[in-house]
Amino acid sequence: MALESPRPFLVPPTTAPTTVARPGAAPVGVPRIPTGVPDFDYLTGGIPTGSVVLLFGAAGAGHQEFALTSAVHLMLRYDEPRLHRFYLGSARGPFVYPDRVVYISTSRSRDQILNEVEGSFEGTYPDVLARHLTFHDLSPAYFADTVVPAAWSSVPKLLLGSADGRKPKEHGPVEALAEAIDEDPGRNLVIVDSLTDLLVRRGVEPSDLLTLVKGLRRRAKEGGGMVYLLLAEGVAPPATEQAIIDSVDGVLHFSWVTNPSRSHRDRSMLIEKFMPVLARLPAEHHGRFVIRVNSTNGLVTTQYERI
C-alpha cells in the first residue's frame, strides 16, 4: 500500500504530497541491497547500501542463521539466478548486489563455519558460500596471551601478512578486526562474527570497540556494501549494549517467544532500529516477523504479528 509523507509545516493542503515506494520496490534514487529473506525484502524494499546492521538477540534465536541465509541467497545471483529470484519472492527492486562475502571470525576457523553450514542446510548452501567466501580468521590475535595453546589457534598462513611474507606486527583482536575489514575494500557483504567474543575478551576496552564500530559506519558508506555485526543479548552491560545500538545504522532483534496456546517456542525478528527502513514501512507492519529456520530454505518468515 502506498504511504504518503506528511506535509511540511505550513504548506497549504493543495500542495501535492511526496509519495514513496510501495512495498516490494526500492525507493527511486536510493541504491538498496536485498537481504534474501523474501517477506522482509518485500515490505522494506531492501537495505540501503553502506549500512551497518546489528543482528542482536538471544542464543539460537536466529541472528547467525539470518546472516548465513542472506549471504547464500545473495550469492545465488551469480550461480543460480532462477533460484535467487525465487528467494527474492515479490520484492522487485531495483537492487544492487555485493561482489562477495567477507566473513571475519574472531575465534572460529573457516572449516568450522563451513562444516556448520553443511550440517545445517541442504542443497547448494555450503558450496555456494564456499565459492564466494573470503575468510579472515582472527584466532591468533584473539587467543594471544590467554590459556589457549598457540597450536589450537594456528592458521595455515600468516594472518594479515604482507605479500612478501613478512611477519605482521603484533596487535590485539580489535586492531586485527580493523585490519581485516580494511583488507577487502569494495562492495561486499561483510559478516563480523562476533562482537560478543570481543566484549567478553580480557583486555578489550568497550570504548575501543565502540570507536571501531563508529569508524566502520563511516567506511561502509564509501564501499557501498553491507555489514552484519553479530551480538548475543545480555552479554555486555546494558549501557554498552545501548551504545552499540546507537552506533549502527540498523538493528534486527531476534528473540524466543512463547504462547500459552502452543506447546513450542517460536523465533521472532523485530526491526528495532532502522530509520531508512521504518520511515517507509506502513504503520500496520511495525511489528515482528515470526521466523523459522529449516534445512532447505534457511531462515524464512512464516507470519507477521502486530505488537
C-alpha positions as CSV (number, residue, x, y, z in Angstrom):
1,M,0.0,0.0,0.0
2,A,1.2,3.5,-0.9
3,L,2.4,5.6,2.0
4,E,2.4,9.4,1.8
5,S,4.9,11.5,3.6
6,P,3.5,14.1,6.0
7,R,3.2,17.7,4.6
8,P,5.9,20.1,5.7
9,F,4.7,22.7,8.4
10,L,2.5,25.5,7.0
11,V,2.4,24.1,3.5
12,P,-1.2,24.6,2.1
13,P,-3.3,21.4,1.7
14,T,-3.4,21.9,-2.0
15,T,0.3,21.2,-2.3
16,A,0.9,17.7,-3.7
17,P,2.4,15.4,-1.1
18,T,5.5,13.5,-1.7
19,T,4.9,9.8,-2.4
20,V,7.2,7.0,-1.5
21,A,7.8,3.5,-2.9
22,R,5.3,0.7,-2.4
23,P,6.3,-2.4,-0.5
24,G,8.4,-4.6,-2.7
25,A,10.1,-1.8,-4.6
26,A,13.2,0.1,-3.5
27,P,12.8,3.9,-3.3
28,V,13.8,5.6,-6.5
29,G,17.4,7.0,-6.4
30,V,18.3,5.1,-3.3
31,P,20.6,2.1,-4.0
32,R,19.5,-0.9,-1.9
33,I,20.6,-4.4,-1.3
34,P,18.2,-7.2,-0.7
35,T,18.7,-9.5,2.3
36,G,17.5,-12.6,0.6
37,V,14.7,-13.1,3.1
38,P,11.6,-12.7,0.9
39,D,8.9,-11.1,3.1
40,F,11.5,-8.8,4.7
41,D,12.7,-7.5,1.3
42,Y,9.1,-7.2,0.1
43,L,8.0,-5.0,3.0
44,T,11.2,-2.9,3.3
45,G,12.4,-2.7,-0.3
46,G,15.8,-3.9,0.9
47,I,18.6,-2.2,3.0
48,P,20.4,1.0,1.9
49,T,23.9,0.3,0.6
50,G,26.6,1.1,3.1
51,S,24.5,0.1,6.1
52,V,26.0,-1.4,9.2
53,V,23.3,-3.7,10.7
54,L,23.5,-5.2,14.2
55,L,22.0,-8.7,14.3
56,F,21.2,-8.9,18.0
57,G,19.5,-11.4,20.1
58,A,19.2,-14.4,22.4
59,A,21.3,-17.5,21.9
60,G,19.9,-19.6,19.0
61,A,17.2,-17.1,18.2
62,G,18.3,-16.7,14.6
63,H,20.8,-13.9,14.2
64,Q,23.6,-16.1,12.8
65,E,21.1,-18.0,10.6
66,F,19.9,-14.7,9.2
67,A,23.4,-13.7,8.2
68,L,24.3,-17.0,6.6
69,T,20.9,-17.3,4.8
70,S,21.4,-13.8,3.4
71,A,24.9,-14.5,2.3
72,V,23.9,-17.6,0.3
73,H,20.8,-16.2,-1.2
74,L,22.6,-13.1,-2.5
75,M,25.5,-15.2,-3.9
76,L,22.9,-17.4,-5.8
77,R,22.5,-14.5,-8.1
78,Y,25.9,-15.5,-9.6
79,D,25.4,-19.2,-9.5
80,E,21.7,-20.0,-9.8
81,P,19.8,-16.9,-11.0
82,R,16.5,-18.7,-11.1
83,L,16.8,-19.9,-7.6
84,H,17.9,-16.4,-6.5
85,R,14.8,-14.9,-8.0
86,F,12.7,-17.4,-6.1
87,Y,14.2,-16.3,-2.8
88,L,13.5,-12.7,-3.6
89,G,9.8,-13.5,-3.7
90,S,7.7,-10.5,-4.5
91,A,10.5,-7.9,-3.9
92,R,11.0,-6.1,-7.1
93,G,14.0,-3.8,-6.6
94,P,15.8,-2.4,-8.4
95,F,18.6,-3.8,-6.3
96,V,22.4,-3.7,-6.3
97,Y,24.4,-6.7,-5.1
98,P,27.6,-7.4,-3.1
99,D,30.5,-8.8,-5.1
100,R,31.4,-11.4,-2.5
101,V,31.0,-12.4,1.2
102,V,33.8,-11.4,3.6
103,Y,33.4,-13.4,6.8
104,I,35.5,-12.3,9.7
105,S,35.6,-14.7,12.7
106,T,37.2,-13.8,16.0
107,S,37.6,-17.3,17.3
108,R,36.4,-19.9,14.7
109,S,38.1,-21.3,11.6
110,R,36.8,-21.3,8.0
111,D,36.3,-25.1,8.2
112,Q,34.3,-24.8,11.4
113,I,31.9,-22.3,9.7
114,L,31.5,-24.3,6.5
115,N,31.1,-27.6,8.4
116,E,28.3,-26.0,10.4
117,V,26.6,-24.7,7.3
118,E,26.9,-28.2,5.7
119,G,25.5,-29.9,8.8
120,S,22.6,-27.4,9.0
121,F,21.5,-26.8,5.4
122,E,20.9,-29.0,2.4
123,G,21.5,-28.5,-1.3
124,T,23.8,-25.9,-2.6
125,Y,24.2,-23.8,0.6
126,P,27.7,-24.8,1.7
127,D,29.0,-25.0,-1.9
128,V,27.7,-21.5,-2.9
129,L,29.1,-20.0,0.3
130,A,32.5,-21.6,-0.1
131,R,32.8,-20.4,-3.7
132,H,32.2,-16.7,-2.8
133,L,33.8,-16.6,0.6
134,T,36.8,-14.6,1.7
135,F,37.6,-15.6,5.2
136,H,39.6,-13.9,7.9
137,D,40.5,-16.0,11.0
138,L,41.4,-13.7,13.9
139,S,42.1,-16.6,16.2
140,P,45.9,-15.9,16.6
141,A,45.2,-12.3,17.8
142,Y,42.2,-13.3,19.8
143,F,43.8,-16.2,21.8
144,A,47.2,-14.5,22.2
145,D,48.2,-14.1,25.9
146,T,45.5,-16.5,27.0
147,V,45.5,-20.0,28.4
148,V,44.7,-21.4,24.9
149,P,47.8,-23.1,23.5
150,A,49.2,-21.5,20.3
151,A,48.7,-24.7,18.3
152,W,45.0,-24.6,18.9
153,S,44.6,-21.2,17.1
154,S,47.1,-21.6,14.4
155,V,46.1,-21.0,10.8
156,P,47.8,-22.3,7.6
157,K,49.1,-18.8,6.5
158,L,50.2,-15.6,8.2
159,L,47.2,-13.7,9.4
160,L,47.0,-10.3,7.6
161,G,50.6,-10.7,6.5
162,S,52.1,-8.8,3.6
163,A,52.7,-10.2,0.2
164,D,56.4,-10.7,0.8
165,G,55.8,-13.0,3.7
166,R,56.9,-10.6,6.4
167,K,55.5,-11.3,9.9
168,P,52.7,-8.9,10.7
169,K,53.1,-6.7,13.7
170,E,51.6,-7.8,17.0
171,H,48.3,-6.3,17.8
172,G,45.1,-7.1,19.7
173,P,41.9,-8.5,18.4
174,V,40.2,-5.1,17.9
175,E,43.1,-3.9,15.8
176,A,43.1,-7.2,13.9
177,L,39.4,-6.8,13.1
178,A,40.0,-3.3,11.8
179,E,42.8,-4.5,9.5
180,A,40.8,-7.4,8.3
181,I,37.9,-5.1,7.3
182,D,40.4,-2.7,5.6
183,E,42.0,-5.5,3.6
184,D,38.9,-6.2,1.5
185,P,37.5,-2.9,0.2
186,G,34.7,-2.8,-2.2
187,R,31.0,-3.6,-2.3
188,N,30.9,-6.7,-0.2
189,L,28.7,-8.3,2.3
190,V,30.8,-8.3,5.5
191,I,29.9,-10.6,8.4
192,V,31.6,-9.9,11.7
193,D,31.3,-13.0,14.0
194,S,31.2,-11.7,16.6
195,L,31.1,-8.6,18.8
196,T,30.2,-11.0,21.6
197,D,33.6,-12.6,21.6
198,L,35.3,-9.2,21.8
199,L,33.2,-7.8,24.6
200,V,34.0,-10.8,26.9
201,R,37.7,-10.9,26.0
202,R,40.1,-9.8,28.7
203,G,42.0,-6.7,27.7
204,V,39.5,-5.4,25.2
205,E,38.1,-2.0,26.2
206,P,34.4,-1.5,25.2
207,S,35.3,2.1,24.3
208,D,37.8,0.9,21.7
209,L,35.2,-1.4,20.2
210,L,32.6,1.3,20.1
211,T,35.1,3.6,18.3
212,L,35.8,0.9,15.8
213,V,32.1,0.4,15.1
214,K,31.6,4.2,14.6
215,G,34.5,4.3,12.2
216,L,33.2,1.2,10.4
217,R,29.9,3.0,9.9
218,R,31.7,5.8,8.1
219,R,33.8,3.4,6.0
220,A,30.9,1.3,4.9
221,K,29.3,4.2,3.2
222,E,32.3,4.5,0.9
223,G,32.3,0.8,0.0
224,G,28.6,0.6,-0.8
225,G,28.2,-2.9,0.5
226,M,26.5,-4.1,3.7
227,V,27.9,-5.1,7.1
228,Y,26.3,-7.6,9.6
229,L,27.6,-7.4,13.2
230,L,26.6,-10.4,15.4
231,L,26.0,-9.8,19.1
232,A,24.4,-12.0,21.7
233,E,21.9,-10.3,24.0
234,G,22.7,-9.9,27.7
235,V,26.5,-10.4,27.4
236,A,27.5,-6.8,27.7
237,P,26.3,-4.3,30.4
238,P,23.1,-2.5,29.3
239,A,24.9,0.8,28.8
240,T,27.4,-0.8,26.4
241,E,24.6,-2.6,24.5
242,Q,22.8,0.6,24.1
243,A,25.9,2.4,23.0
244,I,26.5,-0.2,20.3
245,I,22.8,0.1,19.2
246,D,23.3,3.8,18.9
247,S,26.5,3.4,16.8
248,V,25.0,1.3,13.9
249,D,22.5,2.1,11.2
250,G,20.0,-0.6,11.9
251,V,19.2,-3.2,14.5
252,L,17.4,-6.5,13.9
253,H,16.4,-8.0,17.2
254,F,16.0,-11.8,17.4
255,S,14.2,-13.5,20.3
256,W,12.3,-16.6,21.5
257,V,8.6,-16.1,22.2
258,T,6.2,-18.4,23.9
259,N,2.4,-18.7,23.5
260,P,0.2,-20.3,26.1
261,S,-1.9,-21.9,23.4
262,R,1.2,-23.7,21.8
263,S,3.5,-26.3,23.2
264,H,6.6,-24.9,21.4
265,R,8.6,-21.7,21.3
266,D,8.8,-19.5,18.2
267,R,11.6,-17.4,17.0
268,S,10.8,-13.8,16.1
269,M,12.6,-10.9,14.5
270,L,11.9,-7.2,15.2
271,I,13.2,-4.2,13.3
272,E,14.2,-2.4,16.5
273,K,16.0,0.5,14.8
274,F,16.5,1.4,11.1
275,M,15.4,4.9,10.1
276,P,15.6,4.5,6.3
277,V,13.5,1.3,6.6
278,L,11.0,2.1,9.3
279,A,10.2,5.5,7.8
280,R,9.0,3.8,4.7
281,L,7.3,0.9,6.3
282,P,3.5,1.2,6.7
283,A,2.4,1.5,10.3
284,E,0.5,-1.7,10.2
285,H,3.8,-3.5,9.6
286,H,5.6,-2.1,12.6
287,G,5.5,-5.5,14.3
288,R,7.6,-8.6,14.5
289,F,8.3,-11.3,12.0
290,V,7.7,-14.9,13.2
291,I,10.6,-16.9,11.6
292,R,11.6,-20.5,11.0
293,V,14.9,-22.0,10.2
294,N,14.9,-25.1,8.1
295,S,17.5,-27.1,6.2
296,T,16.0,-26.5,2.8
297,N,15.4,-22.7,2.7
298,G,17.5,-21.4,5.6
299,L,15.7,-18.6,7.6
300,V,12.2,-17.8,6.4
301,T,9.4,-15.7,7.7
302,T,6.1,-17.5,8.3
303,Q,3.8,-14.7,9.5
304,Y,3.7,-11.2,10.7
305,E,2.4,-10.2,14.2
306,R,1.4,-6.8,15.4
307,I,2.7,-6.0,18.9
